[in-house]
Amino acid sequence: MLIGRCIQFARNQAHEFTPDVVVRATLDRVVPVLMTSLVTALALIPLLLAGGEPGKELLNPRAVVIFGGLISSTIISLFLTPALFFKFGKKAALQVKGETEF
């Protein structure tokens, strides 16, 4: 969704493919990404804290893995994906836009 938003900003608003476009698209996606991650993380807190209770031997390790995945996917979505798209995505953005240059 972030990459599509970058291309949409560049296409609809006649922006060049600059870091500002990528940052603006990323800031546009921060709230939905954080809301999704935080709500899921809050739901996992009881399972994370109840690791020593009987009956939670299988649920606690799963909750830890899911929680770690939420943290890493949030970081990747907000930092790594925009950086990699700006570094390597200009050619793809040009093909989608159908122009020779941004």
Backbone as XML, in Angstrom:
<?xml version="1.0"?>
<chain id="A" units="angstrom">
  <residue number="1" name="MET">
    <atom name="N" x="0.821" y="-1.182" z="0.000"/>
    <atom name="CA" x="0.000" y="0.000" z="0.000"/>
    <atom name="C" x="0.871" y="1.254" z="0.000"/>
  </residue>
  <residue number="2" name="LEU">
    <atom name="N" x="2.000" y="1.166" z="0.665"/>
    <atom name="CA" x="2.899" y="2.312" z="0.722"/>
    <atom name="C" x="3.457" y="2.654" z="-0.656"/>
  </residue>
  <residue number="3" name="ILE">
    <atom name="N" x="3.848" y="1.655" z="-1.397"/>
    <atom name="CA" x="4.408" y="1.880" z="-2.727"/>
    <atom name="C" x="3.331" y="2.457" z="-3.651"/>
  </residue>
  <residue number="4" name="GLY">
    <atom name="N" x="2.148" y="1.929" z="-3.565"/>
    <atom name="CA" x="1.045" y="2.472" z="-4.355"/>
    <atom name="C" x="0.744" y="3.917" z="-3.994"/>
  </residue>
  <residue number="5" name="ARG">
    <atom name="N" x="0.851" y="4.237" z="-2.715"/>
    <atom name="CA" x="0.623" y="5.614" z="-2.271"/>
    <atom name="C" x="1.713" y="6.546" z="-2.804"/>
  </residue>
  <residue number="6" name="CYS">
    <atom name="N" x="2.956" y="6.091" z="-2.818"/>
    <atom name="CA" x="4.060" y="6.892" z="-3.387"/>
    <atom name="C" x="3.803" y="7.181" z="-4.861"/>
  </residue>
  <residue number="7" name="ILE">
    <atom name="N" x="3.433" y="6.170" z="-5.592"/>
    <atom name="CA" x="3.175" y="6.339" z="-7.021"/>
    <atom name="C" x="1.975" y="7.249" z="-7.239"/>
  </residue>
  <residue number="8" name="GLN">
    <atom name="N" x="0.952" y="7.101" z="-6.408"/>
    <atom name="CA" x="-0.229" y="7.954" z="-6.526"/>
    <atom name="C" x="0.122" y="9.413" z="-6.267"/>
  </residue>
  <residue number="9" name="PHE">
    <atom name="N" x="0.932" y="9.687" z="-5.247"/>
    <atom name="CA" x="1.355" y="11.061" z="-4.990"/>
    <atom name="C" x="2.127" y="11.620" z="-6.174"/>
  </residue>
  <residue number="10" name="ALA">
    <atom name="N" x="3.028" y="10.824" z="-6.706"/>
    <atom name="CA" x="3.849" y="11.301" z="-7.817"/>
    <atom name="C" x="3.007" y="11.516" z="-9.079"/>
  </residue>
  <residue number="11" name="ARG">
    <atom name="N" x="2.057" y="10.640" z="-9.321"/>
    <atom name="CA" x="1.252" y="10.723" z="-10.544"/>
    <atom name="C" x="0.186" y="11.810" z="-10.463"/>
  </residue>
  <residue number="12" name="ASN">
    <atom name="N" x="-0.590" y="11.822" z="-9.412"/>
    <atom name="CA" x="-1.737" y="12.727" z="-9.329"/>
    <atom name="C" x="-1.359" y="14.167" z="-9.025"/>
  </residue>
  <residue number="13" name="GLN">
    <atom name="N" x="-0.285" y="14.351" z="-8.317"/>
    <atom name="CA" x="0.053" y="15.698" z="-7.903"/>
    <atom name="C" x="1.271" y="16.240" z="-8.634"/>
  </residue>
  <residue number="14" name="ALA">
    <atom name="N" x="1.676" y="15.564" z="-9.688"/>
    <atom name="CA" x="2.780" y="15.994" z="-10.549"/>
    <atom name="C" x="4.067" y="16.237" z="-9.772"/>
  </residue>
  <residue number="15" name="HIS">
    <atom name="N" x="4.295" y="15.418" z="-8.771"/>
    <atom name="CA" x="5.549" y="15.512" z="-8.029"/>
    <atom name="C" x="6.622" y="14.700" z="-8.731"/>
  </residue>
  <residue number="16" name="GLU">
    <atom name="N" x="7.838" y="15.086" z="-8.508"/>
    <atom name="CA" x="8.937" y="14.259" z="-8.969"/>
    <atom name="C" x="9.140" y="13.142" z="-7.955"/>
  </residue>
  <residue number="17" name="PHE">
    <atom name="N" x="9.872" y="12.129" z="-8.378"/>
    <atom name="CA" x="10.147" y="10.995" z="-7.491"/>
    <atom name="C" x="11.318" y="11.388" z="-6.600"/>
  </residue>
  <residue number="18" name="THR">
    <atom name="N" x="11.008" y="12.017" z="-5.464"/>
    <atom name="CA" x="12.017" y="12.518" z="-4.535"/>
    <atom name="C" x="11.824" y="11.868" z="-3.168"/>
  </residue>
  <residue number="19" name="PRO">
    <atom name="N" x="12.790" y="12.048" z="-2.289"/>
    <atom name="CA" x="12.602" y="11.530" z="-0.922"/>
    <atom name="C" x="11.392" y="12.138" z="-0.224"/>
  </residue>
  <residue number="20" name="ASP">
    <atom name="N" x="11.044" y="13.369" z="-0.575"/>
    <atom name="CA" x="9.881" y="14.007" z="0.052"/>
    <atom name="C" x="8.581" y="13.273" z="-0.262"/>
  </residue>
  <residue number="21" name="VAL">
    <atom name="N" x="8.464" y="12.770" z="-1.484"/>
    <atom name="CA" x="7.265" y="12.013" z="-1.866"/>
    <atom name="C" x="7.188" y="10.720" z="-1.067"/>
  </residue>
  <residue number="22" name="VAL">
    <atom name="N" x="8.323" y="10.056" z="-0.909"/>
    <atom name="CA" x="8.349" y="8.796" z="-0.161"/>
    <atom name="C" x="8.052" y="9.054" z="1.319"/>
  </residue>
  <residue number="23" name="VAL">
    <atom name="N" x="8.619" y="10.115" z="1.885"/>
    <atom name="CA" x="8.356" y="10.454" z="3.287"/>
    <atom name="C" x="6.895" y="10.821" z="3.486"/>
  </residue>
  <residue number="24" name="ARG">
    <atom name="N" x="6.339" y="11.593" z="2.574"/>
    <atom name="CA" x="4.934" y="11.979" z="2.688"/>
    <atom name="C" x="4.010" y="10.764" z="2.620"/>
  </residue>
  <residue number="25" name="ALA">
    <atom name="N" x="4.300" y="9.846" z="1.712"/>
    <atom name="CA" x="3.485" y="8.630" z="1.616"/>
    <atom name="C" x="3.647" y="7.770" z="2.867"/>
  </residue>
  <residue number="26" name="THR">
    <atom name="N" x="4.855" y="7.714" z="3.408"/>
    <atom name="CA" x="5.087" y="6.939" z="4.630"/>
    <atom name="C" x="4.335" y="7.549" z="5.799"/>
  </residue>
  <residue number="27" name="LEU">
    <atom name="N" x="4.381" y="8.858" z="5.932"/>
    <atom name="CA" x="3.651" y="9.519" z="7.011"/>
    <atom name="C" x="2.144" y="9.342" z="6.870"/>
  </residue>
  <residue number="28" name="ASP">
    <atom name="N" x="1.688" y="9.203" z="5.646"/>
    <atom name="CA" x="0.275" y="8.954" z="5.406"/>
    <atom name="C" x="-0.141" y="7.565" z="5.888"/>
  </residue>
  <residue number="29" name="ARG">
    <atom name="N" x="0.802" y="6.633" z="5.910"/>
    <atom name="CA" x="0.509" y="5.250" z="6.304"/>
    <atom name="C" x="0.884" y="4.931" z="7.752"/>
  </residue>
  <residue number="30" name="VAL">
    <atom name="N" x="1.476" y="5.879" z="8.486"/>
    <atom name="CA" x="1.934" y="5.606" z="9.852"/>
    <atom name="C" x="0.777" y="5.227" z="10.765"/>
  </residue>
  <residue number="31" name="VAL">
    <atom name="N" x="-0.282" y="5.994" z="10.751"/>
    <atom name="CA" x="-1.396" y="5.757" z="11.677"/>
    <atom name="C" x="-2.033" y="4.383" z="11.470"/>
  </residue>
  <residue number="32" name="PRO">
    <atom name="N" x="-2.385" y="3.981" z="10.237"/>
    <atom name="CA" x="-2.976" y="2.652" z="10.087"/>
    <atom name="C" x="-2.031" y="1.505" z="10.496"/>
  </residue>
  <residue number="33" name="VAL">
    <atom name="N" x="-0.757" y="1.645" z="10.169"/>
    <atom name="CA" x="0.195" y="0.584" z="10.523"/>
    <atom name="C" x="0.351" y="0.490" z="12.030"/>
  </residue>
  <residue number="34" name="LEU">
    <atom name="N" x="0.517" y="1.634" z="12.705"/>
    <atom name="CA" x="0.680" y="1.615" z="14.155"/>
    <atom name="C" x="-0.589" y="1.172" z="14.881"/>
  </residue>
  <residue number="35" name="MET">
    <atom name="N" x="-1.745" y="1.592" z="14.393"/>
    <atom name="CA" x="-2.988" y="1.168" z="15.037"/>
    <atom name="C" x="-3.151" y="-0.343" z="14.977"/>
  </residue>
  <residue number="36" name="THR">
    <atom name="N" x="-2.895" y="-0.914" z="13.825"/>
    <atom name="CA" x="-3.029" y="-2.360" z="13.668"/>
    <atom name="C" x="-2.056" y="-3.101" z="14.576"/>
  </residue>
  <residue number="37" name="SER">
    <atom name="N" x="-0.817" y="-2.664" z="14.582"/>
    <atom name="CA" x="0.202" y="-3.336" z="15.388"/>
    <atom name="C" x="-0.050" y="-3.177" z="16.880"/>
  </residue>
  <residue number="38" name="LEU">
    <atom name="N" x="-0.392" y="-1.973" z="17.293"/>
    <atom name="CA" x="-0.592" y="-1.737" z="18.723"/>
    <atom name="C" x="-1.809" y="-2.469" z="19.275"/>
  </residue>
  <residue number="39" name="VAL">
    <atom name="N" x="-2.876" y="-2.519" z="18.524"/>
    <atom name="CA" x="-4.069" y="-3.227" z="19.000"/>
    <atom name="C" x="-3.781" y="-4.722" z="19.136"/>
  </residue>
  <residue number="40" name="THR">
    <atom name="N" x="-3.087" y="-5.273" z="18.171"/>
    <atom name="CA" x="-2.736" y="-6.691" z="18.254"/>
    <atom name="C" x="-1.768" y="-6.948" z="19.401"/>
  </residue>
  <residue number="41" name="ALA">
    <atom name="N" x="-0.808" y="-6.052" z="19.586"/>
    <atom name="CA" x="0.152" y="-6.206" z="20.691"/>
    <atom name="C" x="-0.545" y="-6.103" z="22.039"/>
  </residue>
  <residue number="42" name="LEU">
    <atom name="N" x="-1.492" y="-5.199" z="22.166"/>
    <atom name="CA" x="-2.236" y="-5.086" z="23.423"/>
    <atom name="C" x="-3.033" y="-6.349" z="23.711"/>
  </residue>
  <residue number="43" name="ALA">
    <atom name="N" x="-3.560" y="-6.974" z="22.687"/>
    <atom name="CA" x="-4.309" y="-8.218" z="22.893"/>
    <atom name="C" x="-3.394" y="-9.362" z="23.332"/>
  </residue>
  <residue number="44" name="LEU">
    <atom name="N" x="-2.115" y="-9.275" z="22.995"/>
    <atom name="CA" x="-1.174" y="-10.337" z="23.365"/>
    <atom name="C" x="-0.573" y="-10.169" z="24.755"/>
  </residue>
  <residue number="45" name="ILE">
    <atom name="N" x="-0.734" y="-9.020" z="25.374"/>
    <atom name="CA" x="-0.112" y="-8.774" z="26.676"/>
    <atom name="C" x="-0.525" y="-9.801" z="27.730"/>
  </residue>
  <residue number="46" name="PRO">
    <atom name="N" x="-1.795" y="-10.167" z="27.863"/>
    <atom name="CA" x="-2.127" y="-11.182" z="28.872"/>
    <atom name="C" x="-1.409" y="-12.516" z="28.639"/>
  </residue>
  <residue number="47" name="LEU">
    <atom name="N" x="-1.247" y="-12.909" z="27.397"/>
    <atom name="CA" x="-0.540" y="-14.165" z="27.116"/>
    <atom name="C" x="0.959" y="-14.031" z="27.375"/>
  </residue>
  <residue number="48" name="LEU">
    <atom name="N" x="1.508" y="-12.861" z="27.136"/>
    <atom name="CA" x="2.932" y="-12.650" z="27.396"/>
    <atom name="C" x="3.243" y="-12.674" z="28.893"/>
  </residue>
  <residue number="49" name="LEU">
    <atom name="N" x="2.362" y="-12.109" z="29.688"/>
    <atom name="CA" x="2.599" y="-12.022" z="31.132"/>
    <atom name="C" x="2.247" y="-13.307" z="31.873"/>
  </residue>
  <residue number="50" name="ALA">
    <atom name="N" x="1.469" y="-14.176" z="31.268"/>
    <atom name="CA" x="1.014" y="-15.399" z="31.938"/>
    <atom name="C" x="1.837" y="-16.601" z="31.518"/>
  </residue>
  <residue number="51" name="GLY">
    <atom name="N" x="3.122" y="-16.418" z="31.307"/>
    <atom name="CA" x="3.966" y="-17.506" z="30.826"/>
    <atom name="C" x="4.141" y="-18.645" z="31.797"/>
  </residue>
  <residue number="52" name="GLY">
    <atom name="N" x="4.119" y="-18.359" z="33.100"/>
    <atom name="CA" x="4.343" y="-19.401" z="34.090"/>
    <atom name="C" x="3.091" y="-20.082" z="34.590"/>
  </residue>
  <residue number="53" name="GLU">
    <atom name="N" x="1.942" y="-19.649" z="34.168"/>
    <atom name="CA" x="0.694" y="-20.234" z="34.652"/>
    <atom name="C" x="0.419" y="-21.566" z="33.972"/>
  </residue>
  <residue number="54" name="PRO">
    <atom name="N" x="-0.227" y="-22.466" z="34.700"/>
    <atom name="CA" x="-0.565" y="-23.754" z="34.083"/>
    <atom name="C" x="-1.543" y="-23.576" z="32.921"/>
  </residue>
  <residue number="55" name="GLY">
    <atom name="N" x="-1.297" y="-24.312" z="31.870"/>
    <atom name="CA" x="-2.147" y="-24.255" z="30.695"/>
    <atom name="C" x="-1.683" y="-23.252" z="29.660"/>
  </residue>
  <residue number="56" name="LYS">
    <atom name="N" x="-0.697" y="-22.453" z="30.003"/>
    <atom name="CA" x="-0.209" y="-21.431" z="29.073"/>
    <atom name="C" x="1.166" y="-21.801" z="28.489"/>
  </residue>
  <residue number="57" name="GLU">
    <atom name="N" x="1.561" y="-23.052" z="28.645"/>
    <atom name="CA" x="2.888" y="-23.467" z="28.188"/>
    <atom name="C" x="3.054" y="-23.341" z="26.679"/>
  </residue>
  <residue number="58" name="LEU">
    <atom name="N" x="1.982" y="-23.538" z="25.935"/>
    <atom name="CA" x="2.051" y="-23.436" z="24.485"/>
    <atom name="C" x="1.691" y="-22.044" z="23.970"/>
  </residue>
  <residue number="59" name="LEU">
    <atom name="N" x="0.826" y="-21.354" z="24.695"/>
    <atom name="CA" x="0.376" y="-20.047" z="24.236"/>
    <atom name="C" x="1.426" y="-18.959" z="24.426"/>
  </residue>
  <residue number="60" name="ASN">
    <atom name="N" x="2.184" y="-19.026" z="25.511"/>
    <atom name="CA" x="3.187" y="-17.998" z="25.759"/>
    <atom name="C" x="4.264" y="-17.946" z="24.684"/>
  </residue>
  <residue number="61" name="PRO">
    <atom name="N" x="4.873" y="-19.054" z="24.289"/>
    <atom name="CA" x="5.880" y="-18.957" z="23.217"/>
    <atom name="C" x="5.299" y="-18.450" z="21.893"/>
  </residue>
  <residue number="62" name="ARG">
    <atom name="N" x="4.079" y="-18.828" z="21.592"/>
    <atom name="CA" x="3.442" y="-18.323" z="20.372"/>
    <atom name="C" x="3.208" y="-16.820" z="20.461"/>
  </residue>
  <residue number="63" name="ALA">
    <atom name="N" x="2.781" y="-16.359" z="21.622"/>
    <atom name="CA" x="2.561" y="-14.924" z="21.813"/>
    <atom name="C" x="3.869" y="-14.153" z="21.681"/>
  </residue>
  <residue number="64" name="VAL">
    <atom name="N" x="4.956" y="-14.712" z="22.179"/>
    <atom name="CA" x="6.263" y="-14.055" z="22.059"/>
    <atom name="C" x="6.674" y="-13.949" z="20.599"/>
  </residue>
  <residue number="65" name="VAL">
    <atom name="N" x="6.474" y="-15.012" z="19.845"/>
    <atom name="CA" x="6.833" y="-14.994" z="18.427"/>
    <atom name="C" x="5.964" y="-14.004" z="17.657"/>
  </residue>
  <residue number="66" name="ILE">
    <atom name="N" x="4.671" y="-13.995" z="17.918"/>
    <atom name="CA" x="3.774" y="-13.067" z="17.231"/>
    <atom name="C" x="4.116" y="-11.627" z="17.590"/>
  </residue>
  <residue number="67" name="PHE">
    <atom name="N" x="4.404" y="-11.370" z="18.855"/>
    <atom name="CA" x="4.764" y="-10.029" z="19.300"/>
    <atom name="C" x="6.056" y="-9.556" z="18.637"/>
  </residue>
  <residue number="68" name="GLY">
    <atom name="N" x="7.042" y="-10.434" z="18.576"/>
    <atom name="CA" x="8.289" y="-10.097" z="17.886"/>
    <atom name="C" x="8.074" y="-9.830" z="16.404"/>
  </residue>
  <residue number="69" name="GLY">
    <atom name="N" x="7.209" y="-10.609" z="15.781"/>
    <atom name="CA" x="6.884" y="-10.394" z="14.382"/>
    <atom name="C" x="6.175" y="-9.070" z="14.149"/>
  </residue>
  <residue number="70" name="LEU">
    <atom name="N" x="5.318" y="-8.689" z="15.076"/>
    <atom name="CA" x="4.642" y="-7.393" z="14.964"/>
    <atom name="C" x="5.640" y="-6.246" z="15.032"/>
  </residue>
  <residue number="71" name="ILE">
    <atom name="N" x="6.570" y="-6.349" z="15.958"/>
    <atom name="CA" x="7.577" y="-5.288" z="16.095"/>
    <atom name="C" x="8.438" y="-5.207" z="14.842"/>
  </residue>
  <residue number="72" name="SER">
    <atom name="N" x="8.923" y="-6.355" z="14.390"/>
    <atom name="CA" x="9.804" y="-6.334" z="13.216"/>
    <atom name="C" x="9.055" y="-5.912" z="11.951"/>
  </residue>
  <residue number="73" name="SER">
    <atom name="N" x="7.819" y="-6.350" z="11.775"/>
    <atom name="CA" x="7.078" y="-5.959" z="10.576"/>
    <atom name="C" x="6.727" y="-4.474" z="10.590"/>
  </residue>
  <residue number="74" name="THR">
    <atom name="N" x="6.486" y="-3.912" z="11.765"/>
    <atom name="CA" x="6.212" y="-2.481" z="11.855"/>
    <atom name="C" x="7.453" y="-1.673" z="11.479"/>
  </residue>
  <residue number="75" name="ILE">
    <atom name="N" x="8.597" y="-2.091" z="11.978"/>
    <atom name="CA" x="9.849" y="-1.402" z="11.653"/>
    <atom name="C" x="10.150" y="-1.522" z="10.159"/>
  </residue>
  <residue number="76" name="ILE">
    <atom name="N" x="9.954" y="-2.708" z="9.621"/>
    <atom name="CA" x="10.196" y="-2.905" z="8.187"/>
    <atom name="C" x="9.236" y="-2.056" z="7.360"/>
  </residue>
  <residue number="77" name="SER">
    <atom name="N" x="7.968" y="-2.016" z="7.748"/>
    <atom name="CA" x="6.966" y="-1.259" z="6.985"/>
    <atom name="C" x="7.221" y="0.240" z="7.011"/>
  </residue>
  <residue number="78" name="LEU">
    <atom name="N" x="7.691" y="0.747" z="8.135"/>
    <atom name="CA" x="7.826" y="2.190" z="8.268"/>
    <atom name="C" x="9.206" y="2.729" z="7.911"/>
  </residue>
  <residue number="79" name="PHE">
    <atom name="N" x="10.231" y="1.891" z="7.938"/>
    <atom name="CA" x="11.582" y="2.389" z="7.695"/>
    <atom name="C" x="12.271" y="1.715" z="6.510"/>
  </residue>
  <residue number="80" name="LEU">
    <atom name="N" x="12.289" y="0.405" z="6.489"/>
    <atom name="CA" x="13.050" y="-0.306" z="5.467"/>
    <atom name="C" x="12.369" y="-0.260" z="4.094"/>
  </residue>
  <residue number="81" name="THR">
    <atom name="N" x="11.073" y="-0.490" z="4.046"/>
    <atom name="CA" x="10.362" y="-0.482" z="2.762"/>
    <atom name="C" x="10.458" y="0.863" z="2.041"/>
  </residue>
  <residue number="82" name="PRO">
    <atom name="N" x="10.229" y="1.995" z="2.730"/>
    <atom name="CA" x="10.380" y="3.273" z="2.009"/>
    <atom name="C" x="11.804" y="3.517" z="1.521"/>
  </residue>
  <residue number="83" name="ALA">
    <atom name="N" x="12.792" y="3.153" z="2.328"/>
    <atom name="CA" x="14.179" y="3.368" z="1.921"/>
    <atom name="C" x="14.535" y="2.515" z="0.712"/>
  </residue>
  <residue number="84" name="LEU">
    <atom name="N" x="14.133" y="1.255" z="0.731"/>
    <atom name="CA" x="14.426" y="0.375" z="-0.398"/>
    <atom name="C" x="13.646" y="0.784" z="-1.649"/>
  </residue>
  <residue number="85" name="PHE">
    <atom name="N" x="12.419" y="1.241" z="-1.471"/>
    <atom name="CA" x="11.648" y="1.680" z="-2.625"/>
    <atom name="C" x="12.270" y="2.921" z="-3.259"/>
  </residue>
  <residue number="86" name="PHE">
    <atom name="N" x="12.739" y="3.843" z="-2.428"/>
    <atom name="CA" x="13.383" y="5.027" z="-3.005"/>
    <atom name="C" x="14.683" y="4.651" z="-3.705"/>
  </residue>
  <residue number="87" name="LYS">
    <atom name="N" x="15.418" y="3.708" z="-3.137"/>
    <atom name="CA" x="16.709" y="3.317" z="-3.721"/>
    <atom name="C" x="16.527" y="2.538" z="-5.020"/>
  </residue>
  <residue number="88" name="PHE">
    <atom name="N" x="15.599" y="1.581" z="-5.043"/>
    <atom name="CA" x="15.493" y="0.659" z="-6.174"/>
    <atom name="C" x="14.187" y="0.765" z="-6.967"/>
  </residue>
  <residue number="89" name="GLY">
    <atom name="N" x="13.247" y="1.594" z="-6.537"/>
    <atom name="CA" x="11.925" y="1.582" z="-7.151"/>
    <atom name="C" x="11.657" y="2.610" z="-8.213"/>
  </residue>
  <residue number="90" name="LYS">
    <atom name="N" x="12.642" y="3.425" z="-8.561"/>
    <atom name="CA" x="12.381" y="4.476" z="-9.541"/>
    <atom name="C" x="12.000" y="3.898" z="-10.891"/>
  </residue>
  <residue number="91" name="LYS">
    <atom name="N" x="12.665" y="2.857" z="-11.308"/>
    <atom name="CA" x="12.365" y="2.241" z="-12.602"/>
    <atom name="C" x="10.940" y="1.683" z="-12.617"/>
  </residue>
  <residue number="92" name="ALA">
    <atom name="N" x="10.555" y="1.005" z="-11.543"/>
    <atom name="CA" x="9.201" y="0.453" z="-11.461"/>
    <atom name="C" x="8.164" y="1.569" z="-11.419"/>
  </residue>
  <residue number="93" name="ALA">
    <atom name="N" x="8.467" y="2.629" z="-10.704"/>
    <atom name="CA" x="7.536" y="3.756" z="-10.641"/>
    <atom name="C" x="7.381" y="4.406" z="-12.005"/>
  </residue>
  <residue number="94" name="LEU">
    <atom name="N" x="8.457" y="4.465" z="-12.759"/>
    <atom name="CA" x="8.380" y="5.026" z="-14.108"/>
    <atom name="C" x="7.529" y="4.157" z="-15.018"/>
  </residue>
  <residue number="95" name="GLN">
    <atom name="N" x="7.650" y="2.852" z="-14.872"/>
    <atom name="CA" x="6.850" y="1.955" z="-15.702"/>
    <atom name="C" x="5.373" y="2.081" z="-15.379"/>
  </residue>
  <residue number="96" name="VAL">
    <atom name="N" x="5.056" y="2.201" z="-14.119"/>
    <atom name="CA" x="3.649" y="2.345" z="-13.726"/>
    <atom name="C" x="3.107" y="3.685" z="-14.198"/>
  </residue>
  <residue number="97" name="LYS">
    <atom name="N" x="3.904" y="4.705" z="-14.046"/>
    <atom name="CA" x="3.449" y="6.032" z="-14.461"/>
    <atom name="C" x="3.361" y="6.160" z="-15.975"/>
  </residue>
  <residue number="98" name="GLY">
    <atom name="N" x="4.206" y="5.403" z="-16.680"/>
    <atom name="CA" x="4.176" y="5.417" z="-18.129"/>
    <atom name="C" x="4.923" y="6.592" z="-18.734"/>
  </residue>
  <residue number="99" name="GLU">
    <atom name="N" x="5.860" y="7.142" z="-17.984"/>
    <atom name="CA" x="6.635" y="8.259" z="-18.473"/>
    <atom name="C" x="8.107" y="7.884" z="-18.487"/>
  </residue>
  <residue number="100" name="THR">
    <atom name="N" x="8.899" y="8.724" z="-19.079"/>
    <atom name="CA" x="10.329" y="8.446" z="-19.135"/>
    <atom name="C" x="11.061" y="8.982" z="-17.923"/>
  </residue>
  <residue number="101" name="GLU">
    <atom name="N" x="10.520" y="10.026" z="-17.269"/>
    <atom name="CA" x="11.203" y="10.599" z="-16.137"/>
    <atom name="C" x="10.203" y="11.194" z="-15.167"/>
  </residue>
  <residue number="102" name="PHE">
    <atom name="N" x="10.539" y="11.105" z="-13.899"/>
    <atom name="CA" x="9.738" y="11.776" z="-12.868"/>
    <atom name="C" x="10.276" y="13.164" z="-12.707"/>
  </residue>
</chain>
